[in-house]
Amino acid sequence: MSTTEMQPTFTARTFAALWNFVVEVIAGWADRWNSEHGICFRGADDATFNLNPSLLRHPYPSEAAALCHLENTLWGEFRLRSMPLLGRQVHTDWEALLIMQQYGFPTRLLDWSRALAVAAYFAVRDLNVQKDGAVWIMAPRHLMEVRGISGSWRTIIDNECLNSLRPRVNTVGLEEFCAQTPVALSPDQLVSRMIAQRGIYTLHSFERFALERLAVADRIKHENGCFLHKVIIPEAAKVGFRADIRVLAGVSEESLFPDLDGLARDIVADHREKALQREGRPTSR
């Protein structure tokens, strides 16, 4: 098996089945960790997606030095041009990184949620993606342990353990930088959608497939007690998932994006589902 090929550990055809599997995973972690391990989830409507943050995906450069230069350029452009749009100047690189992530700039941050229903929603959200979706379940405590930090499963901005992963200004020490493993980061709650989505991030270096490599190695050692699991949501099951998540958990575009943009997308999604129903495709409404 490739060191970056993370095999799914479960297939969930209902939201209840996904929930029950999460309960089993947590029980397995309890045997491994005697203290808090943390838990977070990520959903994608295409199960072939990887766990690279946006800056490490196509069409951006593959070389670490080029990515370093690009990150520095993006940070500079954002600081210079965002003030009229934000109504204030962004003063720190961390603040810029968090805001840039929220508005779709390519960064080394990967979105996760502490709420299972939120991740499941993102795994079945797009009506136009007729592919299997996926939900990842992670115990971020392992990421901290790999970095030599015990007794904690996450960190926060300005904690000294993040200094070695802060936004780059040059390529000095780049090899050592890229050798670092990702870390779980609880962000400052800068916008309402971060609160609504119960957001948390993993902060990466410029090394691609870092989480997958860790997962493959950890499964060899801990089997079903490994820190990261991938659950497949079959394309045919997405209809039922969308209905269950909306009814049982109250999760929708409007709830996750509590602004006019979210309201508009919720209304559009409703009409798209009605159109698909008229065309004979099954929907969740």
C-alpha positions, 0 to 999 in steps of 0.5 A: 500500500502507498504511504499516502493511500488511506483506505476507508474503514467504514461505509455509512448509508444512513446518518444513524449508521455514521453516528454509531460508527463514531461511537465505536471509534471513540470507544477504541480511542478510550482504550488508547488514551486515558485523557481527552483525545479531542475529536473533529470531523471533515466532510467532502462531497467527493470521496477521492479528495485528499487532506491537503489544504488549498495552498497544496492543491492544483493549480499551485506550485509543487515545489516547497520554495515556490509555495513559500514565495507564493504564501509570502506574496499572498500575505503581502497582497492581502495586507495591502488591499484588504483594508478598504474591504474589511474597514481596518488594517490587518496587523499580524500574519496569524490574523491575516491567515485566519481571515484569508481562509474564511474568504477562500484564499489558498492557505496552509489551513484545512477546515474541520468541524467539532460537529459531526452533522456539519461535516456530514452536511459538507459530504452530501451538500452539492446536488451536482456532484454525483459521486460518493462523499466522505467523512473523516474522523480524527483524534487530533491528540495524536498530532500533538503527541507526534510533535512532542506535546503531551496532555493536549489535543489542540493549540491556539494562535500565539502559542509558542508551539506554533512559531515554527509553522507561522507564515513564511518570509523566506526559504531559510530552514525550509527543509526542516519546516517541511519535515514538521507534522500538522497541528490542530489549531482552534482559531479565534472566532473572527466571523459568525460562520466560524462559530456556526460551523464549530470550526477548527483547523489543521495547520500544515507545512508545505508537505503534501499528504502529511495526514494520510502518511500519518494515518497509514503508519498509525493504522499499522500500529494501532489498527482500528484504534488509529487516530484518523478514519475515513467513512464513505457516504455512497452517492445513492445515500446522499438524499437520505443524509441531506434529509436527516441532517436537516431535520434531526440536526437543523443543518443547512446553508442558512444555519452554517452561513448566517448571513445573506449569502447563506440565506440566498444559497439555502433558497437556491438549494431548495429550488434546485432540489424541487427542479431535480424532483420534477425531472425525476431525480430523487431528492431529500425534500 
